[in-house]
């Protein structure tokens, strides 16, 4: 199971995804960096960060969100 699937399942089970990220980040430098970026940010701030990251990679937030939803088997508007 990939980390995103684990986060999604944790959210469905009522677990705080940030707690799970902290546990996973202990041995993963990329997750440690993600946790540092996300800590203390509002949802709007996080969306802006995600949009900027997408733009840097030549895609859009909407396209990434659609692909993520499809991979997770959840509907996307």
Buried (B, 14 or more C-beta within 10 A) or exposed (E): EEBEEBBBBBEEEEEEBBEBBBEBBEEEEEBBEBBEBBEEEEEEEEEEEBBEEBEEEEEEBEEBBEEEEEEEEEEEE
